[in-house]
Amino acid sequence: MALIFPHAVLGFANLSGRIFPEIKPHINNLEGLKKLQGYLAHVQFDSKLPISYLYQADELLNDLNVPHVTKIYTMDHEISENELNDFLQWVSERVKLI
C-alpha cells in the first residue's frame, strides 16, 4: 500500500515477505515515492518464501528510486533477535516516539 499511496505513510517494512507484481500498474506517484523510507529483510535459507522475493523487491525499489535498506540474515523462516534489533533501530532513526 505504501507504494500506491506514499503520501499516507512515512515508510514501510517487508520482513521475509514480498511485493506483489500485480501492484505495479497502480504505482503512479513517483515523486511521492522518493519521500518514503523502506526496509527489506529476508532470510537466506527461507523454507517458506524464497530469497528471490527480496531481490525482486530490492530491484523494484531501486527502479522506482525509493530509498531503502536491504538486509539478509542466515537462518530459516523466522525473525531473530538480531533482525528485530536491526529493524527497531531503523524505526527509531525515523520515528520519534513519545
N, C-alpha and C positions, 0 to 999 in steps of 0.2 A: 504494500500500500504506500510505503514511503516513496517509491519510485514514480508512482502515479500521482500522488498528492504531496509533493515535497514541502509545500507551504504548511502542511498540517503537523509536521513533526520536526524535531531538532536532529534526529538521527535514527539509526536502526541497527539491529544486530541480527546476525544469522549464525547460530551455533549448530554446526553439523546439520544443516538444512540445505535448502536450495532456493533459487529464484526461478519461478516457473516461466518458461519461454513464452507462454500464452499472454503474458502481460506486456510484451514488447510493443504491440501496436497501440497500447494505451499510454505509453510513456511519451509525453509531448512537451513538458515544461523543462527544457534543457537548461535554462538559466537557473531555475529553482533547484535543480539537482546539484549545482555547484555549491550550494549552501548547506547541503546535507553532510552528515558525518556517518560513515558506515563502518561496521565491524564484522569481519568474516572470520570464523574459526571453524576448523574441521579437524577430524582425527585421521591420521594416516592409514590406520588399519580398521576402518569402519566396516563392520559386517552388515550393516543395515542400509546405509546410504554411501555410495562410492565417493571417493575424494574428488573425482572428476566434477562433481557438482560445485565444489569450491573453486576449481579452476575456471569453470564456466561463469560463475558469478563474478569472480575477480576480473575476467576478461570483459564482461558486460559493463561493470562499473568503470573500468579503465576507458572503454569506448565512449561511455556517457560522461566522462570527466567528473565522476562522483568521488570525492575524497574518501578514502577508506584505509583501514588497517586489515591485513590478512595474516592469520596465524595458523600454524599446523602443529598438532600435538601427536605424539606417538603412543596411541592406545586404541582401544576398540570404541564402539559407540557409547560414549559416556561423557560426563563433564567432570573433569578432575579438579582438585583444589587449585592447582596451578592455573588451569584455564579460567576458572571462576575468578581468581585473584586478578589475572590479566584483564578480564572483562570489566570487573569492578573498578580497576584502576583507570581504564579507558572511560568509563561512565563518569567517574569522579573528576576527570580532567575536563569534562564538557558540561556537566550539570552541577550547579551549586545547590546542594540540598540544605535545608534549614540548618 
